[in-house]
Amino acid sequence: MQIQTLAALVAVFLGFYLGISLLEWSLLVLVILIVFITELINSALERVTDVLKPRINGYVREIKDIMAGAVMLASLLALIVGLLIFLPRFFT
């Protein structure tokens, strides 16, 4: 969560510094929130699976892997959107 927070702060700073458009702000805020939401769901499910672990240990690792994958995909989406927004500004 700390890395995602740092990345979000950098993206917001760059957004202000580079003067991105309202549509770009909307996309940036949307992907930042998607990453935070998936991270929160991941944390909640990890705690639930830790509580249930003694009873259903075979599925615990799979559930954690699936949620980690969801967070990774959300982070990848945010990275792609960030690159699409910011890279053109660095080359002009």
C-alpha positions as CSV (number, residue, x, y, z in Angstrom):
1,M,0.0,0.0,0.0
2,Q,2.9,2.4,0.7
3,I,4.3,2.0,-2.9
4,Q,0.8,2.6,-4.4
5,T,0.4,5.7,-2.2
6,L,3.8,7.0,-3.3
7,A,3.0,6.4,-6.9
8,A,-0.4,8.1,-6.6
9,L,1.3,11.2,-5.0
10,V,3.8,11.3,-7.8
11,A,1.1,11.1,-10.4
12,V,-1.0,13.8,-8.7
13,F,2.1,16.0,-8.5
14,L,2.9,15.5,-12.1
15,G,-0.7,16.1,-13.0
16,F,-0.6,19.5,-11.4
17,Y,2.9,20.3,-12.7
18,L,2.1,19.4,-16.3
19,G,-1.4,20.8,-16.3
20,I,-3.3,17.7,-17.5
21,S,-6.9,18.1,-18.8
22,L,-10.1,17.4,-16.9
23,L,-10.5,14.1,-18.8
24,E,-7.0,13.0,-18.0
25,W,-7.6,13.9,-14.3
26,S,-10.7,11.8,-14.4
27,L,-8.9,8.8,-15.7
28,L,-6.0,9.3,-13.3
29,V,-8.2,9.5,-10.3
30,L,-10.2,6.5,-11.5
31,V,-7.2,4.2,-11.9
32,I,-5.7,5.4,-8.6
33,L,-8.9,4.6,-6.8
34,I,-9.1,1.2,-8.6
35,V,-5.7,0.3,-7.3
36,F,-6.5,1.4,-3.7
37,I,-9.9,-0.5,-3.8
38,T,-8.3,-3.7,-5.0
39,E,-5.5,-3.4,-2.4
40,L,-8.1,-2.9,0.4
41,I,-10.1,-5.9,-0.8
42,N,-6.9,-7.9,-1.0
43,S,-6.0,-7.0,2.6
44,A,-9.5,-7.8,3.8
45,L,-9.5,-11.2,2.1
46,E,-6.1,-12.0,3.4
47,R,-7.3,-11.4,6.9
48,V,-10.4,-13.6,6.4
49,T,-8.4,-16.4,4.9
50,D,-5.9,-16.2,7.8
51,V,-8.8,-16.7,10.2
52,L,-10.2,-19.7,8.1
53,K,-6.7,-21.2,7.4
54,P,-6.9,-24.1,9.8
55,R,-10.2,-25.3,8.3
56,I,-9.6,-24.7,4.5
57,N,-5.9,-24.5,4.1
58,G,-5.9,-25.8,0.6
59,Y,-7.6,-22.8,-0.8
60,V,-5.9,-20.1,1.3
61,R,-2.8,-19.8,-0.9
62,E,-4.9,-19.8,-4.1
63,I,-7.2,-17.0,-2.8
64,K,-4.2,-14.9,-1.8
65,D,-2.6,-15.4,-5.2
66,I,-5.7,-14.5,-7.0
67,M,-6.1,-11.3,-5.1
68,A,-2.5,-10.4,-5.5
69,G,-3.0,-10.9,-9.2
70,A,-5.9,-8.5,-9.1
71,V,-3.9,-5.9,-7.4
72,M,-1.1,-6.4,-9.9
73,L,-3.5,-6.0,-12.9
74,A,-5.0,-2.8,-11.3
75,S,-1.5,-1.5,-10.8
76,L,-0.5,-2.3,-14.4
77,L,-3.7,-0.6,-15.7
78,A,-2.7,2.5,-13.6
79,L,0.8,2.4,-15.0
80,I,-0.5,2.2,-18.6
81,V,-2.9,5.1,-18.1
82,G,-0.1,7.1,-16.4
83,L,2.2,6.5,-19.3
84,L,-0.4,7.4,-21.9
85,I,-1.1,10.7,-20.0
86,F,2.5,11.7,-19.1
87,L,4.8,10.4,-21.7
88,P,3.7,12.6,-24.5
89,R,4.3,15.7,-22.3
90,F,7.9,14.7,-21.7
91,F,8.6,14.4,-25.4
92,T,7.2,17.8,-26.4
